[in-house]
Structure formats: structure tokens, C-alpha cells
């Protein structure tokens, strides 16, 4: 994280003047852009010092594209969380996923074929095949065990706890609470 911030700072202080000179851009435009990039980089550097990390959403499973997550921050049902994917489908182990906590330990997950509920709340339909062509098996219903969480998003293409491949997210995988930036 801090390495990326250094790259942004170096770019804003070294490469940007060259680009603006070659484009013959007005000095005010250069100064404004450099100041904005510098303020962003310093803000990210300060946030990193307080345990925040930036995560990019690479799919359409959530509305946002850039998320900030607080390492170790407490969370509850309904919150977005960042966690390490265990690997599978087209994603390597350790990929950071962002999902919403829908079910907590003790909640009852009910299935009817490929349809899922937690308590009386309908969660969604588990597709038979992913958009990448990977066959998907629905997860089993039952009580969510201690230390595990059922995560999902409202997007039908979300690879989430509805699928055996993903399953419930274990507490050890969770990085912390996530916040949508834009």
C-alpha cells in the first residue's frame, strides 16, 4: 500500500511536469492536478497508518469500484466486509473479496432446490454455471456454525455463500469492515 503511494507521489512530482510540458498545458492546470494527486497520496498514506487499506472491486457484484477496508474493524449483519478468498473458480487464493454479511453464527440457512433463505429473508437463486462457465453446486442449508458468516450481494452473478465452492466465510479469512468510496 505505501509502495503504491510512493509511486503516485513520484509520478506527481516527476513525470507529471514532463507530460504537461510536452502537451503545452497551462501552468495552472499542472499545479491543480499535481496538488490534487499529492493530497490524495498523502491522504492514503495517512489512512494506511491507521490500518485502512484500499481494495478494488473487479466485478459487477457490487455497485462501487473502490473500497476502503479497516483491518480488524468489528462488523455485524448488513455490513460490508473484506476477506481473503480461499481459491477456486477463476480466482487465485488470497484474492480480496468484498461482500455483505447476511447471516451470522446461529442463523438458519434454508434451501429449496437452488433458492436460499436466511430465516424468512429470501437471499437469492444459486445459478448452475458461472459467467466463466464454471459448474456451480449450491451450498447446503443448516445452522451457521460459530466463527462463520454467510456473505452475499444482491447481484445474481455474485460468487458468494450460496455456492459450495465459496461456502461460509470463516472469521480467520476476514480482514475487516469495508466501506464503498466510489
BALUM-549688 format. One line per field, with one value per atom (N, C-alpha, C, O): x, y, z; residue number from 1; residue in three letters; atom name. Coordinates in steps of 0.1 Angstrom, whole numbers. Layout:
BEGIN
c1 <- X ...
c2 <- Y ...
c3 <- Z ...
seq <- NUM ...
type <- ala ...
atom <- CA ...
//
This chain:
BEGIN
c1 <- 8 0 9 7 18 27 35 39 39 47 39 45 26 18 17 16 16 15 28 27 39 52 52 57 47 47 38 42 27 18 25 24 32 39 50 51 58 69 63 68 52 46 42 44 35 30 41 39 53 64 74 80 75 85 79 82 70 65 55 54 46 36 41 36 52 57 62 60 68 72 60 60 50 38 31 27 30 23 32 26 45 54 52 51 52 50 37 36 27 13 11 1 21 20 7 0 4 -7 -5 7 -15 -13 -7 -10 1 7 -3 -1 -15 -25 -31 -34 -33 -38 -28 -32 -15 -5 -5 -4 -5 -4 -17 -15 -28 -41 -41 -44 -37 -36 -26 -29 -14 -4 -8 -5 -15 -19 -30 -29 -39 -49 -43 -47 -34 -27 -19 -20 -12 -5 -13 -10 -25 -34 -39 -40 -43 -48 -38 -41 -26 -15 -12 -10 -11 -9 -20 -18 -33 -44 -44 -47 -40 -40 -28 -30 -17 -6 -10 -7 -17 -22 -32 -31 -41 -51 -45 -49 -34 -27 -21 -20 -16 -11 -21 -17 -34 -44 -51 -62 -45 -50 -60 -66 -61 -70 -63 -51 -70 -64 -74 -86 -69 -77 -79 -70 -91 -95 -103 -112 -100 -107 -117 -113 -129 -139 -138 -140 -134 -132 -144 -144 -155 -167 -179 -178 -190 -203 -211 -223 -205 -213 -217 -227 -210 -213 -214 -208 -221 -222 -209 -205 -201 -189 -177 -177 -166 -154 -142 -134 -142 -131 -136 -145 -130 -134 -123 -111 -126 -116 -120 -132 -110 -114 -105 -93 -110 -103 -99 -108 -86 -81 -85 -82 -92 -96 -108 -112 -114 -126 -138 -140 -145 -157 -168 -168 -176 -187 -199 -198 -210 -222 -231 -227 -242 -251 -254 -257 -253 -256 -244 -245 -233 -221 -213 -214 -206 -197 -184 -180 -178 -166 -156 -160 -143 -133 -127 -125 -125 -119 -111 -112 -102 -93 -101 -106 -102 -108 -99 -87 -105 -97 -92 -83 -96 -92 -103 -110 -104 -113 -120 -119 -126 -132 -121 -111 -122 -112 -104 -96 -105 -98 -87 -90 -75 -64 -66 -73 -61 -61 -56 -46 -62 -57 -63 -61 -71 -78 -87 -94 -88 -96 -110 -112 -120 -134 -141 -137 -151 -159 -173 -179 -180 -194 -201 -195 -214 -222 -225 -228 -224 -227 -242 -249 -247 -262 -266 -276 -257 -260 -249 -237 -252 -242 -244 -254 -234 -235 -248 -253 -254 -267 -279 -290 -277 -288 -291 -281 -303 -307 -307 -315 -299 -299 -309 -306 -319 -328 -327 -326 -328 -327 -339 -345 -343 -354 -349 -351 -342 -335 -323 -314 -324 -313 -317 -310 -328 -332 -328 -328 -324 -318 -325 -329 -327 -333 -324 -318 -324 -319 -330 -335 -335 -347 -358 -360 -365 -376 -372 -380 -359 -354 -349 -340 -355 -350 -337 -336 -327 -313 -311 -306 -316 -314 -313 -314 -311 -311 -296 -288 -292 -278 -278 -285 -271 -270 -263 -254 -266 -259 -245 -237 -243 -230 -226 -235 -213 -209 -208 -209 -206 -205 -192 -191 -182 -170 -171 -162 -183 -186 -182 -182 -179 -176 -188 -197 -190 -202 -202 -192 -214 -216 -226 -237 -222 -230 -236 -228 -249 -254 -248 -246 -246 -242 -254 -265 -250 -261 -267 -260 -279 -286 -281 -273 -287 -284 -280 -282 -276 -273 -259 -250 -257 -244 -235 -239 -224 -216 -209 -208 -205 -197 -185 -178 -181 -169 -171 -161 -183 -185 -197 -205 -196 -206 -211 -203 -224 -229 -229 -234 -222 -220 -226 -226 -231 -237 -238 -235 -242 -246 -259 -264 -265 -278 -276 -286 -264 -262 -263 -257 -271 -272 -260 -259 -250 -237 -226 -215 -230 -220 -216 -225 -203 -198 -198 -188 -208 -209 -213 -211 -218 -221 -232 -234 -239 -249 -243 -250 -230 -223 -214 -207 -213 -204 -190 -182 -186 -173 -168 -157 -177 -174 -177 -169 -189 -193 -194 -193 -195 -195 -180 -171 -179 -166 -162 -170 -150 -145 -139 -134 -141 -136 -121 -117 -113 -99 -96 -85 -105 -104 -107 -103 -114 -120 -109 -103 -107 -98 -104 -97 -116 -123 -135 -138 -141 -152 -148 -137 -156 -153 -163 -175 -158 -166 -165 -153 -176 -175 -171 -176 -161 -156 -163 -169 -162 -169 -168 -174
c2 <- -12 0 13 21 13 25 26 37 15 15 21 29 18 24 40 47 44 58 65 76 59 65 66 76 56 57 69 76 71 82 95 104 96 108 111 123 101 103 107 116 101 104 119 126 123 137 147 158 143 153 153 163 141 140 138 146 128 125 135 139 140 150 162 167 169 181 178 187 167 163 162 167 155 153 166 169 175 188 196 204 196 204 199 207 186 180 184 186 184 188 203 207 211 225 230 239 222 225 238 241 245 257 254 243 263 260 258 250 265 264 250 244 244 231 221 212 222 214 215 204 227 229 223 217 225 219 204 198 198 183 178 168 184 179 180 171 191 193 183 177 180 170 156 149 152 139 139 128 149 150 148 141 156 155 141 135 135 121 111 103 112 103 105 95 117 119 114 108 116 111 96 90 89 75 70 60 77 74 75 66 85 87 76 70 73 63 49 41 46 34 33 22 44 44 40 36 42 39 26 23 17 4 3 -8 13 12 8 11 0 -4 -2 -2 0 2 -12 -19 -14 -26 -23 -14 -29 -26 -37 -49 -34 -44 -46 -37 -58 -61 -66 -69 -68 -74 -65 -54 -68 -60 -65 -62 -73 -79 -68 -70 -57 -46 -33 -33 -23 -10 -3 3 -3 5 -2 -14 6 1 1 -7 11 13 13 20 4 2 5 2 10 12 2 1 -7 -16 -13 -11 -14 -12 -25 -33 -28 -41 -43 -35 -54 -58 -51 -53 -42 -35 -44 -53 -42 -51 -48 -38 -58 -58 -65 -72 -63 -70 -73 -69 -80 -83 -70 -60 -71 -59 -51 -44 -53 -46 -52 -65 -44 -50 -54 -47 -65 -70 -73 -76 -72 -76 -89 -90 -99 -112 -118 -115 -127 -135 -147 -155 -147 -159 -171 -169 -183 -195 -200 -209 -196 -201 -209 -216 -209 -217 -208 -196 -215 -209 -202 -209 -190 -183 -173 -165 -174 -165 -173 -184 -168 -174 -173 -163 -181 -180 -166 -162 -160 -147 -135 -124 -137 -126 -120 -127 -106 -100 -98 -92 -103 -102 -92 -91 -85 -77 -82 -83 -85 -90 -84 -79 -86 -81 -93 -104 -91 -101 -103 -93 -114 -116 -125 -123 -135 -145 -145 -145 -147 -147 -161 -168 -164 -177 -179 -170 -191 -194 -192 -197 -184 -182 -195 -203 -197 -209 -206 -197 -213 -212 -223 -235 -218 -228 -228 -217 -240 -241 -248 -257 -245 -252 -253 -244 -264 -265 -256 -258 -246 -236 -223 -213 -222 -209 -210 -220 -198 -196 -186 -176 -189 -180 -181 -191 -170 -170 -165 -154 -174 -171 -170 -179 -159 -157 -148 -145 -143 -134 -142 -150 -139 -146 -140 -127 -148 -143 -144 -134 -154 -155 -169 -179 -170 -182 -185 -177 -198 -202 -208 -218 -201 -205 -218 -221 -226 -238 -236 -245 -225 -223 -208 -200 -205 -191 -185 -192 -172 -165 -170 -169 -175 -180 -195 -201 -201 -214 -225 -237 -221 -230 -236 -228 -249 -255 -252 -252 -248 -244 -253 -255 -258 -266 -257 -250 -258 -250 -255 -267 -246 -249 -256 -255 -263 -270 -260 -250 -262 -254 -259 -268 -252 -256 -244 -233 -247 -236 -231 -239 -218 -213 -215 -210 -222 -225 -213 -202 -214 -203 -200 -209 -187 -183 -183 -182 -185 -184 -175 -172 -169 -159 -163 -166 -161 -162 -148 -139 -148 -135 -136 -146 -124 -124 -109 -100 -107 -94 -96 -107 -85 -86 -90 -92 -91 -94 -109 -117 -113 -127 -134 -147 -127 -133 -133 -137 -129 -129 -143 -152 -145 -158 -157 -151 -162 -160 -173 -184 -171 -183 -192 -202 -188 -197 -209 -219 -208 -219 -227 -221 -240 -249 -245 -246 -240 -235 -224 -224 -215 -204 -208 -206 -213 -216 -204 -193 -207 -196 -191 -198 -178 -172 -174 -171 -180 -182 -169 -161 -167 -155 -152 -141 -163 -161 -155 -150 -157 -151 -136 -129 -131 -118 -107 -109 -98 -87 -76 -70 -73 -62 -56 -61 -46 -40 -31 -25 -31 -24 -12 -13 -2 10 14 14 16 20 34 43 37 50 56 67 49 52 41 42
c3 <- 0 0 0 -8 9 10 -2 -7 -9 -21 -32 -40 -33 -43 -41 -51 -29 -26 -30 -35 -28 -32 -47 -52 -54 -69 -73 -82 -67 -70 -68 -76 -56 -53 -63 -68 -66 -76 -89 -96 -94 -106 -106 -116 -95 -95 -94 -99 -89 -87 -99 -101 -106 -116 -130 -139 -132 -145 -150 -162 -141 -144 -151 -161 -145 -152 -166 -175 -169 -182 -192 -203 -187 -195 -198 -210 -188 -190 -200 -208 -199 -207 -222 -231 -224 -237 -243 -255 -235 -240 -241 -245 -236 -235 -227 -231 -217 -208 -200 -197 -197 -188 -175 -169 -169 -156 -145 -136 -146 -136 -136 -125 -148 -148 -142 -135 -146 -140 -125 -118 -119 -105 -98 -88 -104 -98 -98 -88 -109 -110 -100 -93 -100 -91 -76 -68 -73 -59 -56 -45 -65 -62 -60 -51 -69 -68 -55 -48 -51 -39 -27 -17 -26 -15 -14 -3 -25 -25 -19 -11 -24 -20 -5 2 0 14 22 33 18 25 26 37 15 15 24 31 24 33 48 56 51 65 68 79 59 62 64 72 56 58 71 77 77 90 101 112 98 108 105 110 97 94 83 82 75 63 51 49 43 30 19 21 7 -5 -12 -13 -16 -24 -36 -35 -47 -59 -62 -61 -66 -70 -85 -92 -89 -103 -110 -122 -103 -109 -107 -101 -113 -111 -99 -98 -90 -79 -69 -62 -69 -60 -69 -80 -64 -71 -72 -83 -61 -61 -68 -71 -70 -77 -68 -68 -59 -50 -35 -32 -27 -13 -4 -7 8 18 29 33 34 45 56 55 68 81 86 90 87 91 106 115 109 122 128 139 119 124 127 119 138 140 130 124 128 118 124 133 117 121 109 98 110 99 92 98 78 70 66 56 73 69 58 55 50 40 47 56 43 48 37 26 40 30 36 48 28 32 21 10 26 16 11 18 -2 -9 -8 -9 -5 -3 -17 -16 -28 -41 -47 -40 -60 -68 -78 -78 -88 -99 -107 -110 -110 -118 -109 -114 -96 -87 -79 -73 -78 -70 -55 -51 -47 -33 -29 -34 -19 -13 -20 -15 -31 -37 -27 -19 -26 -16 -22 -33 -16 -19 -10 2 -15 -7 -8 -19 3 3 15 24 15 27 36 31 49 59 59 63 55 55 67 73 70 81 91 87 103 114 121 120 130 137 144 151 142 148 139 141 128 119 111 109 107 99 84 80 76 62 57 59 49 44 28 22 22 8 3 10 -9 -17 -31 -39 -34 -47 -47 -40 -56 -57 -51 -53 -44 -38 -23 -16 -18 -4 4 -1 17 27 39 42 46 60 68 67 77 84 74 66 74 64 53 44 53 42 30 32 19 6 2 1 0 -4 -19 -24 -26 -40 -45 -38 -58 -65 -68 -73 -66 -70 -84 -87 -93 -107 -108 -100 -119 -121 -127 -125 -134 -141 -139 -141 -136 -135 -149 -159 -150 -162 -170 -182 -162 -168 -172 -178 -171 -175 -164 -167 -152 -141 -136 -131 -135 -129 -114 -107 -109 -95 -88 -93 -77 -68 -57 -50 -54 -43 -29 -28 -20 -6 1 -3 11 19 29 33 33 43 57 58 67 81 89 85 101 111 108 107 107 105 118 129 117 129 135 128 147 154 145 140 144 137 122 115 117 102 99 107 87 83 68 60 66 53 46 51 35 28 14 8 9 -4 -8 -1 -21 -26 -33 -35 -37 -44 -59 -66 -64 -78 -80 -73 -90 -93 -97 -96 -102 -106 -95 -97 -83 -72 -68 -66 -67 -62 -46 -41 -40 -25 -18 -23 -6 3 -2 4 -13 -19 -25 -28 -28 -35 -26 -18 -29 -21 -23 -14 -35 -38 -28 -24 -25 -16 -2 7 1 14 24 19 36 46 48 45 51 53 68 77 70 83 89 81 102 109 105 104 104 101 87 85 78 65 64 55 74 73 77 87 68 71 79 88 77 85 77 66 83 77 65 65 54 42 40 44 33 30 16 11 9 -5 -6 0 -14 -17 -29 -29 -40 -53 -63 -74
seq <- 1 1 1 1 2 2 2 2 3 3 3 3 4 4 4 4 5 5 5 5 6 6 6 6 7 7 7 7 8 8 8 8 9 9 9 9 10 10 10 10 11 11 11 11 12 12 12 12 13 13 13 13 14 14 14 14 15 15 15 15 16 16 16 16 17 17 17 17 18 18 18 18 19 19 19 19 20 20 20 20 21 21 21 21 22 22 22 22 23 23 23 23 24 24 24 24 25 25 25 25 26 26 26 26 27 27 27 27 28 28 28 28 29 29 29 29 30 30 30 30 31 31 31 31 32 32 32 32 33 33 33 33 34 34 34 34 35 35 35 35 36 36 36 36 37 37 37 37 38 38 38 38 39 39 39 39 40 40 40 40 41 41 41 41 42 42 42 42 43 43 43 43 44 44 44 44 45 45 45 45 46 46 46 46 47 47 47 47 48 48 48 48 49 49 49 49 50 50 50 50 51 51 51 51 52 52 52 52 53 53 53 53 54 54 54 54 55 55 55 55 56 56 56 56 57 57 57 57 58 58 58 58 59 59 59 59 60 60 60 60 61 61 61 61 62 62 62 62 63 63 63 63 64 64 64 64 65 65 65 65 66 66 66 66 67 67 67 67 68 68 68 68 69 69 69 69 70 70 70 70 71 71 71 71 72 72 72 72 73 73 73 73 74 74 74 74 75 75 75 75 76 76 76 76 77 77 77 77 78 78 78 78 79 79 79 79 80 80 80 80 81 81 81 81 82 82 82 82 83 83 83 83 84 84 84 84 85 85 85 85 86 86 86 86 87 87 87 87 88 88 88 88 89 89 89 89 90 90 90 90 91 91 91 91 92 92 92 92 93 93 93 93 94 94 94 94 95 95 95 95 96 96 96 96 97 97 97 97 98 98 98 98 99 99 99 99 100 100 100 100 101 101 101 101 102 102 102 102 103 103 103 103 104 104 104 104 105 105 105 105 106 106 106 106 107 107 107 107 108 108 108 108 109 109 109 109 110 110 110 110 111 111 111 111 112 112 112 112 113 113 113 113 114 114 114 114 115 115 115 115 116 116 116 116 117 117 117 117 118 118 118 118 119 119 119 119 120 120 120 120 121 121 121 121 122 122 122 122 123 123 123 123 124 124 124 124 125 125 125 125 126 126 126 126 127 127 127 127 128 128 128 128 129 129 129 129 130 130 130 130 131 131 131 131 132 132 132 132 133 133 133 133 134 134 134 134 135 135 135 135 136 136 136 136 137 137 137 137 138 138 138 138 139 139 139 139 140 140 140 140 141 141 141 141 142 142 142 142 143 143 143 143 144 144 144 144 145 145 145 145 146 146 146 146 147 147 147 147 148 148 148 148 149 149 149 149 150 150 150 150 151 151 151 151 152 152 152 152 153 153 153 153 154 154 154 154 155 155 155 155 156 156 156 156 157 157 157 157 158 158 158 158 159 159 159 159 160 160 160 160 161 161 161 161 162 162 162 162 163 163 163 163 164 164 164 164 165 165 165 165 166 166 166 166 167 167 167 167 168 168 168 168 169 169 169 169 170 170 170 170 171 171 171 171 172 172 172 172 173 173 173 173 174 174 174 174 175 175 175 175 176 176 176 176 177 177 177 177 178 178 178 178 179 179 179 179 180 180 180 180 181 181 181 181 182 182 182 182
type <- unk unk unk unk unk unk unk unk unk unk unk unk unk unk unk unk unk unk unk unk unk unk unk unk unk unk unk unk unk unk unk unk unk unk unk unk unk unk unk unk unk unk unk unk unk unk unk unk unk unk unk unk unk unk unk unk unk unk unk unk unk unk unk unk unk unk unk unk unk unk unk unk unk unk unk unk unk unk unk unk unk unk unk unk unk unk unk unk unk unk unk unk unk unk unk unk unk unk unk unk unk unk unk unk unk unk unk unk unk unk unk unk unk unk unk unk unk unk unk unk unk unk unk unk unk unk unk unk unk unk unk unk unk unk unk unk unk unk unk unk unk unk unk unk unk unk unk unk unk unk unk unk unk unk unk unk unk unk unk unk unk unk unk unk unk unk unk unk unk unk unk unk unk unk unk unk unk unk unk unk unk unk unk unk unk unk unk unk unk unk unk unk unk unk unk unk unk unk unk unk unk unk unk unk unk unk unk unk unk unk unk unk unk unk unk unk unk unk unk unk unk unk unk unk unk unk unk unk unk unk unk unk unk unk unk unk unk unk unk unk unk unk unk unk unk unk unk unk unk unk unk unk unk unk unk unk unk unk unk unk unk unk unk unk unk unk unk unk unk unk unk unk unk unk unk unk unk unk unk unk unk unk unk unk unk unk unk unk unk unk unk unk unk unk unk unk unk unk unk unk unk unk unk unk unk unk unk unk unk unk unk unk unk unk unk unk unk unk unk unk unk unk unk unk unk unk unk unk unk unk unk unk unk unk unk unk unk unk unk unk unk unk unk unk unk unk unk unk unk unk unk unk unk unk unk unk unk unk unk unk unk unk unk unk unk unk unk unk unk unk unk unk unk unk unk unk unk unk unk unk unk unk unk unk unk unk unk unk unk unk unk unk unk unk unk unk unk unk unk unk unk unk unk unk unk unk unk unk unk unk unk unk unk unk unk unk unk unk unk unk unk unk unk unk unk unk unk unk unk unk unk unk unk unk unk unk unk unk unk unk unk unk unk unk unk unk unk unk unk unk unk unk unk unk unk unk unk unk unk unk unk unk unk unk unk unk unk unk unk unk unk unk unk unk unk unk unk unk unk unk unk unk unk unk unk unk unk unk unk unk unk unk unk unk unk unk unk unk unk unk unk unk unk unk unk unk unk unk unk unk unk unk unk unk unk unk unk unk unk unk unk unk unk unk unk unk unk unk unk unk unk unk unk unk unk unk unk unk unk unk unk unk unk unk unk unk unk unk unk unk unk unk unk unk unk unk unk unk unk unk unk unk unk unk unk unk unk unk unk unk unk unk unk unk unk unk unk unk unk unk unk unk unk unk unk unk unk unk unk unk unk unk unk unk unk unk unk unk unk unk unk unk unk unk unk unk unk unk unk unk unk unk unk unk unk unk unk unk unk unk unk unk unk unk unk unk unk unk unk unk unk unk unk unk unk unk unk unk unk unk unk unk unk unk unk unk unk unk unk unk unk unk unk unk unk unk unk unk unk unk unk unk unk unk unk unk unk unk unk unk unk unk unk unk unk unk unk unk unk unk unk unk unk unk unk unk unk unk unk unk unk unk unk unk unk unk unk unk unk unk unk unk unk unk unk unk unk unk unk unk unk unk unk unk unk unk unk unk unk unk unk unk unk unk unk unk unk unk
atom <- N CA C O N CA C O N CA C O N CA C O N CA C O N CA C O N CA C O N CA C O N CA C O N CA C O N CA C O N CA C O N CA C O N CA C O N CA C O N CA C O N CA C O N CA C O N CA C O N CA C O N CA C O N CA C O N CA C O N CA C O N CA C O N CA C O N CA C O N CA C O N CA C O N CA C O N CA C O N CA C O N CA C O N CA C O N CA C O N CA C O N CA C O N CA C O N CA C O N CA C O N CA C O N CA C O N CA C O N CA C O N CA C O N CA C O N CA C O N CA C O N CA C O N CA C O N CA C O N CA C O N CA C O N CA C O N CA C O N CA C O N CA C O N CA C O N CA C O N CA C O N CA C O N CA C O N CA C O N CA C O N CA C O N CA C O N CA C O N CA C O N CA C O N CA C O N CA C O N CA C O N CA C O N CA C O N CA C O N CA C O N CA C O N CA C O N CA C O N CA C O N CA C O N CA C O N CA C O N CA C O N CA C O N CA C O N CA C O N CA C O N CA C O N CA C O N CA C O N CA C O N CA C O N CA C O N CA C O N CA C O N CA C O N CA C O N CA C O N CA C O N CA C O N CA C O N CA C O N CA C O N CA C O N CA C O N CA C O N CA C O N CA C O N CA C O N CA C O N CA C O N CA C O N CA C O N CA C O N CA C O N CA C O N CA C O N CA C O N CA C O N CA C O N CA C O N CA C O N CA C O N CA C O N CA C O N CA C O N CA C O N CA C O N CA C O N CA C O N CA C O N CA C O N CA C O N CA C O N CA C O N CA C O N CA C O N CA C O N CA C O N CA C O N CA C O N CA C O N CA C O N CA C O N CA C O N CA C O N CA C O N CA C O N CA C O N CA C O N CA C O N CA C O N CA C O N CA C O N CA C O N CA C O N CA C O N CA C O N CA C O N CA C O N CA C O N CA C O N CA C O N CA C O N CA C O N CA C O N CA C O N CA C O N CA C O N CA C O N CA C O N CA C O N CA C O N CA C O N CA C O N CA C O N CA C O N CA C O N CA C O N CA C O N CA C O
//
